């Protein structure tokens, strides 16, 4: 009997005050896609860091092709044919494609001191062709799209003769067409008998590629199931340890009078003549394909990008928004789709991030900060939004995705915003934390706030919106009531149907 490609048995790992992994088992067959899922903090990353030599396990065994191996550092994993493609790529942006592929292993000429550039470029083209990537080897990596960088990482893994490729949230920033290309490559890797460990919060995409699924919860092994014999609901129950009931909470907020009116909002070549009304207590969902102009509309509305035409009315009065500070002054807050890059200040702690937009409100005479008031208000929002953090002094970069999103929300509530623009509110957030974000959104609209929710997930759009604005090529393709909307009708309009 042929042994499994990988067997991790009874893996334990503790950090000061935290048992990260408690007797976890995991296995991988040749030519298999084995999905690894669980809520944030379940232990997925820790397990993979042990496999790739970033951490050393406290107890347990790792077998590769039937032989027990020791992985004490990352170079050990690389020599064993184990490669990981992180969500945030491990590439040097200012080096070329070729230099990134061959760094520290460049082909040499007669003397070991001279790099053979011609041979390196030719080898680069051959490696890129394996992943169907047509790039100039001399092109700088910082000019590549996210999808191209991801394929470059995969090419690099294959060039290292990887038997096991770990993909961490590989589709989080890809368009539908790019995801399709990735899945096609994954199927090709399976044919080559490469084993793939696939980490994702997007459970619905597993049906396209997954053979088996392992679920972790609170650092413990919950179970491994064949994907074909299970359902998303079953997986959710395994992840959270309970039935979630209806995934989306009931919309109970009463929609009131108009709060914000947008008339003919235009920005050249990006958005065209966008008009809609947002009511108090309403969630207006914004749907559309990648490149439809959804985020561009939000940025123009928030003053991050200058509009070329159109009017914005707040409670019937025309307002001028020329910068984000204008929008904030009128009570508009924006939770961006890339919270780490555009939303949070990762080097600051929880209380500093919460009070960042309201800093003037916490300044005493003479320019001194009212530290006691900052701590008091921050603690109120941590409790109110149930932000899981060891303390107010915790750096936000160490919080889970769901709790980072709550910190940004706390910032806008602290500032007194009445209109909140959520751009991909649950991207990269686990299923339990999604439910918490949805419940918070319901509560906010119940208190009279109004929400514009941009989302690429149609179940989220249908489950949370009172009305749905559909965009196509920078324009409004239609506005539908929740009761009459279906995935098919939204996609029809989003793809240019009339």
C-alpha positions as CSV (number, residue, x, y, z in Angstrom):
1,X,0.0,0.0,0.0
2,X,1.4,3.4,-1.0
3,X,1.8,5.6,2.1
4,X,0.2,9.1,2.2
5,X,2.4,11.9,1.0
6,X,2.2,13.7,4.3
7,X,1.0,12.6,7.8
8,X,1.1,15.0,10.8
9,X,0.2,13.1,14.0
10,X,-0.7,14.4,17.5
11,X,0.8,17.9,16.9
12,X,1.0,20.1,20.0
13,X,2.2,23.7,20.2
14,X,1.9,26.2,23.0
15,X,2.8,29.9,23.4
16,X,2.9,31.8,26.7
17,X,-0.6,31.5,28.1
18,X,-2.1,30.0,24.9
19,X,-2.4,26.3,23.7
20,X,-2.4,26.9,20.0
21,X,-2.5,23.2,18.9
22,X,-3.8,20.3,21.0
23,X,-3.3,16.9,19.5
24,X,-4.0,17.9,15.9
25,X,-3.9,15.3,13.0
26,X,-3.6,16.1,9.3
27,X,-2.8,14.0,6.2
28,X,-2.3,14.7,2.5
29,X,-2.4,12.3,-0.4
30,X,-0.5,12.6,-3.7
31,X,-2.5,14.6,-6.3
32,X,-5.1,15.7,-3.7
33,X,-6.5,19.1,-2.7
34,X,-7.0,19.0,1.0
35,X,-8.8,22.1,2.4
36,X,-7.9,23.3,5.9
37,X,-10.7,25.4,7.4
38,X,-11.6,26.9,10.8
39,X,-12.4,30.3,12.4
40,X,-9.6,32.8,12.9
41,X,-7.5,31.5,15.8
42,X,-8.5,27.9,15.2
43,X,-4.8,26.9,14.6
44,X,-4.6,26.7,10.8
45,X,-1.6,29.1,10.4
46,X,0.2,27.6,13.4
47,X,-0.1,24.1,11.9
48,X,1.2,25.3,8.6
49,X,4.1,27.2,10.2
50,X,5.2,24.0,11.9
51,X,5.1,22.2,8.6
52,X,7.1,24.9,6.9
53,X,9.7,25.2,9.7
54,X,8.7,28.7,11.0
55,X,7.7,27.1,14.4
56,X,9.0,24.0,16.1
57,X,6.3,21.7,17.5
58,X,6.3,20.8,21.2
59,X,5.2,17.2,20.5
60,X,4.0,15.0,17.6
61,X,5.4,13.5,14.5
62,X,5.6,14.4,10.8
63,X,6.0,11.7,8.1
64,X,6.8,12.4,4.4
65,X,6.2,9.5,2.1
66,X,6.2,7.1,5.0
67,X,9.4,8.4,6.5
68,X,9.6,10.4,9.7
69,X,11.2,13.8,9.1
70,X,12.5,16.7,11.3
71,X,11.6,20.2,10.2
72,X,13.4,22.6,12.4
73,X,13.8,25.6,10.1
74,X,12.3,26.8,6.8
75,X,15.3,25.5,4.7
76,X,14.5,22.0,6.0
77,X,10.9,22.3,4.5
78,X,12.2,23.6,1.3
79,X,14.7,20.7,0.9
80,X,11.8,18.3,1.6
81,X,9.7,19.8,-1.2
82,X,7.3,21.8,0.9
83,X,6.4,25.3,-0.3
84,X,3.9,27.9,1.0
85,X,2.2,30.7,-0.9
86,X,1.2,33.3,1.7
87,X,-1.8,35.6,1.3
88,X,0.8,38.4,1.4
89,X,3.4,37.3,-1.1
90,X,7.0,36.6,-0.3
91,X,8.4,38.5,-3.3
92,X,10.9,41.3,-3.7
93,X,8.9,44.0,-5.4
94,X,11.8,46.0,-6.8
95,X,13.6,43.0,-8.3
96,X,12.7,41.5,-11.7
97,X,10.6,38.4,-12.3
98,X,13.8,36.5,-13.1
99,X,15.6,37.7,-10.1
100,X,12.8,36.7,-7.8
101,X,12.7,33.2,-9.2
102,X,16.4,32.6,-8.9
103,X,17.4,34.6,-5.8
104,X,20.3,32.8,-4.0
105,X,20.5,30.1,-6.7
106,X,21.4,32.0,-9.9
107,X,23.0,30.1,-12.7
108,X,26.7,31.0,-13.0
109,X,29.2,31.4,-15.9
110,X,32.7,30.1,-15.9
111,X,33.5,31.7,-12.6
112,X,31.1,31.4,-9.7
113,X,31.2,35.2,-9.3
114,X,29.3,36.1,-12.6
115,X,25.6,35.4,-13.1
116,X,24.6,33.9,-16.4
117,X,21.8,36.3,-17.2
118,X,21.0,34.8,-20.6
119,X,20.6,31.3,-19.2
120,X,18.6,32.7,-16.2
121,X,16.1,34.5,-18.5
122,X,15.6,31.4,-20.7
123,X,15.0,29.2,-17.6
124,X,12.6,31.9,-16.3
125,X,10.5,31.7,-19.5
126,X,10.4,27.9,-19.2
127,X,9.3,28.1,-15.6
128,X,6.6,30.7,-16.4
129,X,5.2,28.6,-19.3
130,X,4.5,25.8,-16.7
131,X,1.9,28.1,-15.1
132,X,0.7,29.7,-18.4
133,X,2.3,33.0,-17.5
134,X,3.6,35.1,-20.4
135,X,5.8,37.8,-18.8
136,X,9.1,39.5,-19.7
137,X,11.7,38.1,-17.3
138,X,13.1,41.6,-16.8
139,X,9.8,43.1,-15.7
140,X,9.8,44.4,-12.1
141,X,7.5,42.5,-9.7
142,X,5.9,45.7,-8.4
143,X,4.3,46.2,-11.8
144,X,2.5,42.9,-11.8
145,X,-1.1,42.3,-10.8
146,X,-2.0,40.3,-7.7
147,X,-2.9,37.3,-9.9
148,X,0.4,37.4,-11.8
149,X,2.3,37.6,-8.5
150,X,0.5,34.6,-7.3
151,X,1.3,32.6,-10.4
152,X,4.9,33.7,-10.0
153,X,4.9,32.3,-6.5
154,X,3.5,29.0,-7.8
155,X,6.2,28.9,-10.6
156,X,8.8,29.4,-7.9
157,X,7.4,26.6,-5.8
158,X,7.4,24.2,-8.8
159,X,11.0,25.2,-9.7
160,X,12.0,24.1,-6.2
161,X,10.5,20.7,-7.0
162,X,7.7,21.1,-4.5
163,X,5.8,18.0,-3.7
164,X,3.5,19.9,-1.4
165,X,2.1,23.4,-2.1
166,X,0.3,25.3,0.6
167,X,-2.1,28.0,-0.6
168,X,-3.3,30.5,2.1
169,X,-6.5,32.4,1.1
170,X,-5.4,32.4,-2.6
171,X,-8.5,33.9,-4.1
172,X,-9.1,36.8,-1.6
173,X,-8.0,39.5,-4.1
174,X,-8.7,37.8,-7.4
175,X,-11.3,38.5,-10.0
176,X,-13.7,35.7,-11.2
177,X,-11.6,35.1,-14.3
178,X,-8.4,35.0,-12.3
179,X,-9.9,32.5,-9.9
180,X,-10.9,30.3,-12.8
181,X,-7.3,30.4,-14.1
182,X,-6.0,29.5,-10.6
183,X,-8.5,26.5,-10.3
184,X,-7.4,25.3,-13.8
185,X,-3.8,25.3,-12.6
186,X,-4.7,23.5,-9.4
187,X,-6.2,20.7,-11.4
188,X,-3.1,20.5,-13.5
189,X,-0.9,20.3,-10.4
190,X,-3.2,17.4,-9.2
191,X,-2.5,15.6,-12.4
192,X,1.3,16.0,-11.7
193,X,0.6,14.3,-8.3
194,X,1.4,17.5,-6.3
195,X,-0.4,17.6,-3.0
196,X,-2.1,20.9,-2.2
197,X,-3.2,22.2,1.2
198,X,-5.8,24.9,0.6
199,X,-6.7,27.4,3.3
200,X,-9.8,29.5,2.7
201,X,-12.7,31.2,4.4
202,X,-14.8,31.0,1.2
203,X,-16.4,27.7,1.7
204,X,-18.5,27.9,-1.5
205,X,-15.4,27.7,-3.7
206,X,-14.3,24.4,-2.2
207,X,-16.8,22.5,-4.4
208,X,-14.6,23.4,-7.4
209,X,-11.4,21.8,-6.2
210,X,-11.5,20.1,-2.8
211,X,-11.2,16.4,-2.3
212,X,-11.2,16.3,1.5
213,X,-11.7,19.0,4.2
214,X,-10.1,19.1,7.7
215,X,-11.7,21.4,10.3
216,X,-9.9,22.8,13.3
217,X,-11.6,24.6,16.2
218,X,-9.8,26.3,19.1
219,X,-6.6,24.5,18.3
220,X,-8.2,21.1,18.3
221,X,-8.8,18.6,15.5
222,X,-12.6,18.4,14.8
223,X,-12.6,16.0,11.9
224,X,-11.7,15.2,8.3
225,X,-14.5,14.6,5.7
226,X,-14.8,13.9,2.0
227,X,-16.0,17.0,0.4
228,X,-18.5,15.2,-1.9
229,X,-20.3,13.7,1.1
230,X,-20.8,16.9,3.1
231,X,-22.5,20.3,2.8
232,X,-21.5,23.9,3.6
233,X,-23.9,23.9,6.5
234,X,-22.2,20.7,7.9
235,X,-18.8,22.4,7.6
236,X,-20.0,25.6,9.3
237,X,-21.4,23.5,12.2
238,X,-18.0,21.8,12.6
239,X,-16.2,25.1,12.5
240,X,-18.3,27.0,15.1
241,X,-19.4,24.0,17.2
242,X,-23.1,25.0,17.0
243,X,-25.9,25.5,14.5
244,X,-25.9,29.0,13.2
245,X,-29.5,28.9,12.4
246,X,-30.2,31.1,9.4
247,X,-26.8,32.4,8.5
248,X,-28.0,35.9,8.0
249,X,-30.0,37.5,10.9
250,X,-33.5,38.8,10.2
251,X,-33.7,42.4,9.0
252,X,-35.9,44.0,11.6
253,X,-34.9,47.7,11.2
254,X,-37.6,50.1,9.9
255,X,-36.5,52.0,6.9
256,X,-37.2,55.7,7.4
257,X,-37.1,59.0,5.4
258,X,-34.3,59.8,2.9
259,X,-30.9,60.6,4.5
260,X,-28.5,60.7,1.6
261,X,-29.3,61.5,-2.1
262,X,-26.8,61.1,-4.9
263,X,-27.6,62.7,-8.2
264,X,-25.6,62.2,-11.4
265,X,-22.3,61.4,-9.6
266,X,-19.6,61.2,-12.3
267,X,-15.9,60.7,-12.5
268,X,-14.4,60.5,-16.0
269,X,-13.8,57.0,-17.4
270,X,-14.6,55.5,-14.0
271,X,-18.2,56.1,-12.9
272,X,-21.1,57.6,-15.0
273,X,-24.2,59.5,-13.9
274,X,-24.8,57.5,-10.7
275,X,-28.0,58.3,-8.8
276,X,-29.7,56.7,-5.8
277,X,-31.3,57.5,-2.4
278,X,-30.2,56.0,0.9
279,X,-32.8,56.0,3.8
280,X,-32.4,56.0,7.5
281,X,-32.2,52.5,8.9
282,X,-31.5,51.0,5.4
283,X,-28.8,48.7,4.1
284,X,-28.3,49.5,0.4
285,X,-26.4,46.6,-1.1
286,X,-24.1,47.4,-4.1
287,X,-23.4,44.5,-6.4
288,X,-21.5,44.1,-9.7
289,X,-18.5,42.4,-11.2
290,X,-14.9,43.3,-10.6
291,X,-14.2,46.6,-12.4
292,X,-17.8,47.7,-12.4
293,X,-16.9,50.9,-10.4
294,X,-18.3,50.0,-7.0
295,X,-15.3,51.0,-5.0
296,X,-14.7,54.0,-7.3
297,X,-18.2,55.2,-6.5
298,X,-17.6,54.9,-2.8
299,X,-14.3,56.7,-3.0
300,X,-15.9,59.6,-4.9
301,X,-18.7,59.7,-2.4
302,X,-16.2,59.8,0.5
303,X,-14.1,62.5,-1.2
304,X,-11.0,60.2,-1.5
305,X,-11.2,60.8,-5.3
306,X,-12.5,64.0,-6.9
307,X,-15.8,63.8,-8.7
308,X,-16.2,65.6,-12.1
309,X,-20.0,66.0,-11.8
310,X,-23.1,65.4,-9.8
311,X,-24.6,66.5,-6.5
312,X,-24.8,65.0,-3.0
313,X,-27.6,65.9,-0.7
314,X,-27.8,65.2,3.1
315,X,-31.3,65.4,4.4
316,X,-32.3,67.5,1.4
317,X,-29.4,70.0,1.6
318,X,-26.7,70.0,-1.0
319,X,-23.3,69.4,0.6
320,X,-19.8,69.7,-0.9
321,X,-17.4,66.8,-0.3
322,X,-14.0,67.5,-1.7
323,X,-11.9,65.4,0.7
324,X,-12.4,62.7,3.3
325,X,-12.3,65.3,6.1
326,X,-15.4,66.9,4.5
327,X,-17.2,63.5,4.4
328,X,-16.3,62.8,8.1
329,X,-17.6,66.2,9.1
330,X,-20.9,65.4,7.5
331,X,-21.1,62.1,9.4
332,X,-20.0,59.7,6.6
333,X,-17.5,56.9,7.5
334,X,-15.8,54.5,5.1
335,X,-14.6,50.9,5.9
336,X,-12.3,50.1,3.0
337,X,-12.0,46.8,1.3
338,X,-8.3,46.5,2.3
339,X,-8.5,47.2,6.0
340,X,-4.8,46.6,6.6
341,X,-3.6,49.0,3.9
342,X,-6.2,51.7,4.0
343,X,-8.2,51.3,7.2
344,X,-5.9,50.5,10.2
345,X,-2.7,51.9,11.5
346,X,-1.1,48.5,12.2
347,X,1.7,49.9,14.4
348,X,-0.8,51.5,16.8
349,X,-2.8,49.8,19.5
350,X,-6.5,49.3,19.8
351,X,-7.4,52.5,21.7
352,X,-5.3,54.6,19.4
353,X,-7.0,53.2,16.3
354,X,-10.5,53.6,17.8
355,X,-9.9,57.3,18.6
356,X,-7.8,58.2,15.6
357,X,-10.6,60.0,13.7
358,X,-11.7,61.9,16.9
359,X,-8.4,62.9,18.2
360,X,-9.4,66.6,18.6
361,X,-12.3,65.5,20.9
362,X,-9.7,64.0,23.3
363,X,-7.3,66.9,23.3
364,X,-7.1,69.1,26.4
365,X,-6.0,72.8,26.5
366,X,-2.4,73.1,25.7
367,X,-2.4,70.2,23.3
368,X,-2.2,67.4,25.9
369,X,-4.2,64.2,25.4
370,X,-6.9,63.2,27.8
371,X,-5.6,59.6,28.2
372,X,-8.2,58.7,30.8
373,X,-11.1,59.7,28.5
374,X,-9.4,57.9,25.6
375,X,-9.2,54.7,27.6
376,X,-12.8,55.0,28.9
377,X,-14.4,55.6,25.5
378,X,-12.2,52.8,23.9
379,X,-13.2,50.3,26.6
380,X,-16.9,51.2,26.0
381,X,-16.6,50.4,22.3
382,X,-14.6,47.2,22.9
383,X,-17.4,46.0,25.2
384,X,-20.2,47.3,23.0
385,X,-18.8,45.6,19.8
386,X,-17.4,42.6,21.7
387,X,-13.9,43.2,20.3
388,X,-11.7,40.3,21.4
389,X,-8.4,41.7,22.5
390,X,-6.2,41.0,25.5
391,X,-6.1,44.8,26.3
392,X,-6.5,48.2,24.9
393,X,-2.7,48.3,24.4
394,X,-2.7,45.4,22.0
395,X,-1.4,46.3,18.6
396,X,-4.2,45.9,16.0
397,X,-2.0,43.9,13.6
398,X,-2.2,41.0,16.1
399,X,-6.0,40.9,16.1
400,X,-8.1,38.5,13.9
401,X,-9.7,39.9,10.7
402,X,-13.1,40.1,12.3
403,X,-11.8,42.1,15.3
404,X,-9.8,44.4,13.1
405,X,-13.0,45.2,11.2
406,X,-14.8,45.9,14.5
407,X,-12.0,48.3,15.5
408,X,-12.5,50.3,12.3
409,X,-16.3,50.3,12.9
410,X,-15.7,51.5,16.5
411,X,-13.6,54.4,15.1
412,X,-16.5,55.7,13.0
413,X,-19.0,55.2,15.7
414,X,-16.8,57.1,18.1
415,X,-16.7,59.9,15.6
416,X,-20.5,60.0,15.5
417,X,-21.0,58.9,11.9
418,X,-24.6,58.3,10.6
419,X,-23.8,56.9,7.2
420,X,-21.4,54.0,6.9
421,X,-19.9,52.7,3.7
422,X,-18.8,49.0,4.1
423,X,-16.6,47.9,1.2
424,X,-16.4,44.0,1.3
425,X,-17.3,44.0,5.0
426,X,-16.5,40.3,5.6
427,X,-13.5,39.7,3.2
428,X,-11.0,37.4,4.9
429,X,-13.2,36.9,7.9
430,X,-14.3,33.5,9.2
431,X,-17.9,32.3,9.3
432,X,-18.6,33.0,13.0
433,X,-17.2,36.5,12.8
434,X,-19.2,37.2,9.7
435,X,-22.4,36.5,11.7
436,X,-21.2,39.0,14.3
437,X,-20.6,41.7,11.7
438,X,-24.0,41.1,10.2
439,X,-25.6,41.4,13.7
440,X,-23.8,44.6,14.3
441,X,-25.0,46.0,11.0
442,X,-28.5,45.2,11.9
443,X,-28.2,46.8,15.3
444,X,-26.7,50.0,13.7
445,X,-29.6,50.4,11.3
446,X,-32.0,49.7,14.1
447,X,-30.5,52.8,15.8
448,X,-31.1,54.9,12.7
449,X,-27.7,54.6,10.9
450,X,-27.7,54.0,7.2
451,X,-25.3,51.6,5.4
452,X,-24.0,51.3,1.9
453,X,-22.7,47.7,1.6
454,X,-20.5,46.8,-1.4
455,X,-20.0,43.1,-1.7
456,X,-18.8,40.5,-4.2
457,X,-20.7,37.7,-2.4
458,X,-24.2,37.5,-3.8
459,X,-25.5,35.5,-0.8
460,X,-24.3,38.4,1.4
461,X,-26.0,41.0,-0.8
462,X,-29.3,39.0,-0.8
463,X,-29.1,38.1,2.9
464,X,-28.4,41.6,4.3
465,X,-29.7,44.3,1.8
466,X,-33.1,46.1,1.9
467,X,-32.5,47.2,-1.7
468,X,-29.8,46.3,-4.2
469,X,-28.0,48.7,-6.6
470,X,-26.4,46.8,-9.4
471,X,-23.5,48.3,-11.3
472,X,-22.1,47.6,-14.8
473,X,-19.2,49.3,-16.4
474,X,-19.3,52.3,-14.1
475,X,-23.0,52.9,-14.3
476,X,-26.2,51.9,-12.5
477,X,-27.7,48.9,-14.3
478,X,-30.7,48.7,-12.0
479,X,-32.0,49.0,-8.4
480,X,-34.0,46.1,-7.0
481,X,-36.0,45.4,-3.8
482,X,-34.8,42.5,-1.7
483,X,-38.0,40.6,-2.2
484,X,-37.8,40.5,-6.0
485,X,-34.0,40.0,-6.3
486,X,-32.3,36.7,-7.1
487,X,-28.7,35.7,-7.9
488,X,-29.8,35.2,-11.5
489,X,-31.5,38.6,-11.8
490,X,-28.5,40.4,-10.2
491,X,-26.0,38.7,-12.5
492,X,-28.1,39.4,-15.5
493,X,-27.9,43.1,-14.9
494,X,-24.3,43.0,-13.7
495,X,-23.2,41.4,-16.9
496,X,-24.9,44.0,-19.1
497,X,-28.5,42.7,-19.4
498,X,-31.3,45.1,-19.7
